[in-house]
Amino acid sequence: MRHATLVELAAARGVHLPHALVEEWPPRLRATDERGWFRFQRLYDIARSVLQTPEDLYRLLLETAEDERDAGTGWLEIQVDPSGYASRFGGLTATLELILDAARVAETATGVGIGVMVAANRTRHPLDAKTLARLAVQYAGRGVVSFGLNNDERRGRALDFEGAFRIARRADLLSAPHGGELSGPRSVRECLDLLAADRVGHGVRAVEDPALVDRLAAQGVTLEVCPTSNVGLGVVDDLHEVPLRRLFDAGVPIALGADDPLLFGPRLAEQYRIAREVFGFSDPELAELARMSIRASGAPEARKKELLAGVDAWLAAPEPVV
């Protein structure tokens, strides 16, 4: 969500925004302790609460797609837990259908392909996750491309959600749980062993276990690395500590991401700038980062082919005259 949209909708809906979402934006959250994580979750829920009408969701999807198009994105994969909006929009199924329709409208208007990841919440009962998995399966091939698992890893082990991911895999949905952000390598390993992860959200703490890094590279499991988010949540103290270069050099596939720009500030293009300026990535390496993200996405094969050709064209283009 654009920050300006948050402020405007909050005023229109009578939602009070705390200082951190207005004057201190983007906030520094430091979620590595319980107090910090509670603050992050509170700010996230407040921001989410301004979405109160179907028109709000259509606006959100359109503006997001516009911003991503302007940054050069060709495919946007959004993560949503429909249960967080179900009471507002007529139930789980109605909520997901509303989001999928808003995504189709935004896709048509901007040309940015949009896929939806239905994501379960680690802090809720595993049966809720199975319900969401069954819902996701119903819309596989109709806009839903992946199934995820979010929220604080320290409060919900992957083992509890194996059944939900098994349901999703039967429909060939990509498995994309969070892991290795606030918890260490064991969290990533459980995503591989129990959830058959194709991608792992974050996963940066895998570097604490060299054997696990080798396994990620050998199995071709993609890590969704979000440098500014890692700093914002206190996973690392400084951008230079994000193990982006170490993981890339070890052969681990990486999809650069921005996590939630509303709470962390920079969008996707900024992450690529960071890769160049902070970690010394060359143009060919930046191009390979982009290719990795395309290959790991839930985009249709034709869209992947088009995007990969675009990366090759960018790399082959002559340097601009300044």
Phi, psi and omega in degrees: 000137174293144179298321180297325178292319177303311182297317181294313181292324178300317178295319182289329184262358180073030179264123178282125177264129177292164183307321184295336180264001180237291187278330184258011187293138351283145183286153172264118197261324177049067188269014182285350170245169185298322180296317180295319179294321178299319180296316177301312182296322179296314180295321178298314182293323177297315179298319181293331186290345180282348179274096189240351180228158175305323180299327178297319180291320177300319179295315180303311182294319181295313181294322178298314180296322178298314181295320180291320177301315182295336179270357178099007181284139176250345180217129181238122179246109185261145181256131180216141170254101185301336182294338178288345182238357190301320182292339183271332190235026170090021176109172184299310184295314180298322179295313180296319179296323177297315180295318179296322178291319177299323178294319179296319179297315180295322179297316179296321184287330188246339185084356177278123176292140182229126172243154182246132169258118172278126186236133176273162183253124182299336185272357178259171183293141178304333177295327175297322179295321178295321177300316179293323179297317178296322177296315180300319181299322180300333184247013173297131184084355179236032177121331177273127185240346185205164179231134185232179179215121186235187182079183192295115179302333184288351184244009179193114183279151180301326182307322183292343187245012181300320181298320180296317181290329176298319178299314182295321182294331179299334178263013179062026172287141176297142177263117187222064179281156170286150175183153175069033176251287178272342174248165188272203186303328181302323180298318179293317181299321179293326176297324178286310188289320190257332185247002179049051186298132168273324175227154174235124177294117183079265177073006189294334182282003171300335182296345178287351181228097183303325179295324178292321177300315178300321180293317178301317179294316183294321182274351179069032178276126185274136173260129177272094187267128184235086188306309184291331175293320179300324177285315183299324180269358177083015175297322171229160182274337187213150181305324182298341182273349176296128187278038183299311181296318182297317180292317180297313181295335178278358177089013179280126176297139184228134169247108178295141179216169180250358184062250179239100183301333180299320183265342184243353174094270188297147177264194191295316182303326179295327179294323177291323176298319177298318179301322180286309191276329182266322186250002173072027179290133176279171178301313177300325179288321176298319178298320179291324173302316179296317179299319180300317182293324179293313181298326184274356185280172175266017181294148174301154184301322180297320179293319178301315181300317179297315181292320179296322176296323178296321177296315179299320180294320178299316184292326182278346183293145178293155177297136178292148177276125182259000000 
